[in-house]
Amino acid sequence: MDLSYWQKQAEQPLFPDIEWSRPEQKTRAGKLAVIGGNKLGFVAVGEAYNTATQLGAGQVRAILPEALKKSIPPVITGTVFVPSNISGGFSREALPELNAACAWADVCLLIGDSGRNSETAIAFETMLGNFSGHLVITRDAADLLKPAAQKMVERPKTTLVLSFAQLQKLFQSVYYPKILSFSMQLMQLVEALHKFTVTYPVTIVTFHQSQIVVAHDGQVSTTPFDEPMAIWRGTTATRAACYLLWNPDKPFETITTSIISN
């Protein structure tokens, strides 16, 4: 069996040039928009904001619903509040400002904590078609966009950072003819994601059998990983988004490197 598309990363990065090319000047380090939160929570937005700032993103803006305006600590200075709906999530009226935030940013990160409001789902789905830049989607933002699964996987410059259960649902939602199971061998998942990303231009990041798996354009990398909760907290997605700021034309190499780099 030809597995030349599978690359295994250990303690040293497979693509050291990615790390060396990180901009030293903040003015060249890119602009990141972090979108998420609802009236019941914004922890993931705050963690993503802090992680991106520490990693060296040039500019970071947190885009939040107005329902959170009285709850945000002053330490998060780069905040933009947009119209919220009665449930405390993003309303349809927020769409022009969400579009403006993504137009400003080099990478747009849908970090989650967005609730399950249908109006928010509509706003996010509309963004998929309006924004042509890099879009990273993770946590419950991916669940919210499940009805738009086909649109997500067919959209270029899209990275989905998913739990294995979310990846299963994604395959089912687009009627992909491969059943994923928690008991499957790593090699079987690698082969499935190789074929899936040959079919679709999306980048997939997931966790299985103590490995982070990255797949794009038929290429697959695996990296030993002992912090699976970093995926669900949004840290993995935030790191991927920051590295995409610096190397937007090499998503596979860039995101693979972001997993182990300091």
NORURZI-V41228 format. One record per residue. N is the residue number from 1. RES is the residue in three letters. SS is DSSP state (@ for helix, = for strand, . for the rest). Layout:
BEGIN
n:N res:RES ss:SS
n:N res:RES ss:SS
END
This chain:
BEGIN
n:1 res:MET ss:.
n:2 res:ASP ss:.
n:3 res:LEU ss:.
n:4 res:SER ss:.
n:5 res:TYR ss:.
n:6 res:TRP ss:=
n:7 res:GLN ss:=
n:8 res:LYS ss:=
n:9 res:GLN ss:=
n:10 res:ALA ss:.
n:11 res:GLU ss:.
n:12 res:GLN ss:.
n:13 res:PRO ss:.
n:14 res:LEU ss:.
n:15 res:PHE ss:.
n:16 res:PRO ss:@
n:17 res:ASP ss:@
n:18 res:ILE ss:@
n:19 res:GLU ss:@
n:20 res:TRP ss:@
n:21 res:SER ss:.
n:22 res:ARG ss:.
n:23 res:PRO ss:.
n:24 res:GLU ss:.
n:25 res:GLN ss:.
n:26 res:LYS ss:@
n:27 res:THR ss:@
n:28 res:ARG ss:@
n:29 res:ALA ss:.
n:30 res:GLY ss:.
n:31 res:LYS ss:=
n:32 res:LEU ss:=
n:33 res:ALA ss:=
n:34 res:VAL ss:=
n:35 res:ILE ss:=
n:36 res:GLY ss:=
n:37 res:GLY ss:.
n:38 res:ASN ss:=
n:39 res:LYS ss:.
n:40 res:LEU ss:.
n:41 res:GLY ss:=
n:42 res:PHE ss:.
n:43 res:VAL ss:@
n:44 res:ALA ss:@
n:45 res:VAL ss:@
n:46 res:GLY ss:@
n:47 res:GLU ss:@
n:48 res:ALA ss:@
n:49 res:TYR ss:@
n:50 res:ASN ss:@
n:51 res:THR ss:@
n:52 res:ALA ss:@
n:53 res:THR ss:@
n:54 res:GLN ss:@
n:55 res:LEU ss:@
n:56 res:GLY ss:.
n:57 res:ALA ss:.
n:58 res:GLY ss:.
n:59 res:GLN ss:=
n:60 res:VAL ss:=
n:61 res:ARG ss:=
n:62 res:ALA ss:=
n:63 res:ILE ss:=
n:64 res:LEU ss:=
n:65 res:PRO ss:=
n:66 res:GLU ss:@
n:67 res:ALA ss:@
n:68 res:LEU ss:@
n:69 res:LYS ss:.
n:70 res:LYS ss:.
n:71 res:SER ss:.
n:72 res:ILE ss:.
n:73 res:PRO ss:.
n:74 res:PRO ss:.
n:75 res:VAL ss:.
n:76 res:ILE ss:.
n:77 res:THR ss:.
n:78 res:GLY ss:.
n:79 res:THR ss:=
n:80 res:VAL ss:=
n:81 res:PHE ss:=
n:82 res:VAL ss:=
n:83 res:PRO ss:.
n:84 res:SER ss:=
n:85 res:ASN ss:.
n:86 res:ILE ss:.
n:87 res:SER ss:.
n:88 res:GLY ss:.
n:89 res:GLY ss:.
n:90 res:PHE ss:=
n:91 res:SER ss:.
n:92 res:ARG ss:@
n:93 res:GLU ss:@
n:94 res:ALA ss:@
n:95 res:LEU ss:@
n:96 res:PRO ss:@
n:97 res:GLU ss:@
n:98 res:LEU ss:@
n:99 res:ASN ss:@
n:100 res:ALA ss:@
n:101 res:ALA ss:@
n:102 res:CYS ss:@
n:103 res:ALA ss:@
n:104 res:TRP ss:@
n:105 res:ALA ss:.
n:106 res:ASP ss:.
n:107 res:VAL ss:=
n:108 res:CYS ss:=
n:109 res:LEU ss:=
n:110 res:LEU ss:=
n:111 res:ILE ss:=
n:112 res:GLY ss:=
n:113 res:ASP ss:.
n:114 res:SER ss:.
n:115 res:GLY ss:.
n:116 res:ARG ss:.
n:117 res:ASN ss:.
n:118 res:SER ss:@
n:119 res:GLU ss:@
n:120 res:THR ss:@
n:121 res:ALA ss:@
n:122 res:ILE ss:@
n:123 res:ALA ss:@
n:124 res:PHE ss:@
n:125 res:GLU ss:@
n:126 res:THR ss:@
n:127 res:MET ss:@
n:128 res:LEU ss:@
n:129 res:GLY ss:@
n:130 res:ASN ss:@
n:131 res:PHE ss:.
n:132 res:SER ss:.
n:133 res:GLY ss:.
n:134 res:HIS ss:=
n:135 res:LEU ss:=
n:136 res:VAL ss:=
n:137 res:ILE ss:=
n:138 res:THR ss:=
n:139 res:ARG ss:@
n:140 res:ASP ss:@
n:141 res:ALA ss:@
n:142 res:ALA ss:@
n:143 res:ASP ss:@
n:144 res:LEU ss:@
n:145 res:LEU ss:.
n:146 res:LYS ss:@
n:147 res:PRO ss:@
n:148 res:ALA ss:@
n:149 res:ALA ss:@
n:150 res:GLN ss:@
n:151 res:LYS ss:@
n:152 res:MET ss:@
n:153 res:VAL ss:@
n:154 res:GLU ss:@
n:155 res:ARG ss:.
n:156 res:PRO ss:.
n:157 res:LYS ss:.
n:158 res:THR ss:=
n:159 res:THR ss:=
n:160 res:LEU ss:=
n:161 res:VAL ss:=
n:162 res:LEU ss:.
n:163 res:SER ss:.
n:164 res:PHE ss:@
n:165 res:ALA ss:@
n:166 res:GLN ss:@
n:167 res:LEU ss:@
n:168 res:GLN ss:@
n:169 res:LYS ss:@
n:170 res:LEU ss:@
n:171 res:PHE ss:@
n:172 res:GLN ss:@
n:173 res:SER ss:@
n:174 res:VAL ss:.
n:175 res:TYR ss:.
n:176 res:TYR ss:.
n:177 res:PRO ss:.
n:178 res:LYS ss:.
n:179 res:ILE ss:.
n:180 res:LEU ss:.
n:181 res:SER ss:.
n:182 res:PHE ss:.
n:183 res:SER ss:.
n:184 res:MET ss:.
n:185 res:GLN ss:.
n:186 res:LEU ss:@
n:187 res:MET ss:@
n:188 res:GLN ss:@
n:189 res:LEU ss:@
n:190 res:VAL ss:@
n:191 res:GLU ss:@
n:192 res:ALA ss:@
n:193 res:LEU ss:@
n:194 res:HIS ss:@
n:195 res:LYS ss:@
n:196 res:PHE ss:@
n:197 res:THR ss:@
n:198 res:VAL ss:@
n:199 res:THR ss:@
n:200 res:TYR ss:.
n:201 res:PRO ss:.
n:202 res:VAL ss:.
n:203 res:THR ss:=
n:204 res:ILE ss:=
n:205 res:VAL ss:=
n:206 res:THR ss:=
n:207 res:PHE ss:=
n:208 res:HIS ss:=
n:209 res:GLN ss:.
n:210 res:SER ss:.
n:211 res:GLN ss:=
n:212 res:ILE ss:=
n:213 res:VAL ss:=
n:214 res:VAL ss:=
n:215 res:ALA ss:=
n:216 res:HIS ss:=
n:217 res:ASP ss:.
n:218 res:GLY ss:.
n:219 res:GLN ss:=
n:220 res:VAL ss:=
n:221 res:SER ss:=
n:222 res:THR ss:=
n:223 res:THR ss:=
n:224 res:PRO ss:=
n:225 res:PHE ss:.
n:226 res:ASP ss:.
n:227 res:GLU ss:.
n:228 res:PRO ss:.
n:229 res:MET ss:@
n:230 res:ALA ss:@
n:231 res:ILE ss:@
n:232 res:TRP ss:@
n:233 res:ARG ss:@
n:234 res:GLY ss:.
n:235 res:THR ss:@
n:236 res:THR ss:@
n:237 res:ALA ss:@
n:238 res:THR ss:@
n:239 res:ARG ss:@
n:240 res:ALA ss:@
n:241 res:ALA ss:@
n:242 res:CYS ss:@
n:243 res:TYR ss:@
n:244 res:LEU ss:@
n:245 res:LEU ss:@
n:246 res:TRP ss:@
n:247 res:ASN ss:.
n:248 res:PRO ss:.
n:249 res:ASP ss:.
n:250 res:LYS ss:.
n:251 res:PRO ss:@
n:252 res:PHE ss:@
n:253 res:GLU ss:@
n:254 res:THR ss:@
n:255 res:ILE ss:@
n:256 res:THR ss:@
n:257 res:THR ss:@
n:258 res:SER ss:@
n:259 res:ILE ss:.
n:260 res:ILE ss:.
n:261 res:SER ss:.
n:262 res:ASN ss:.
END
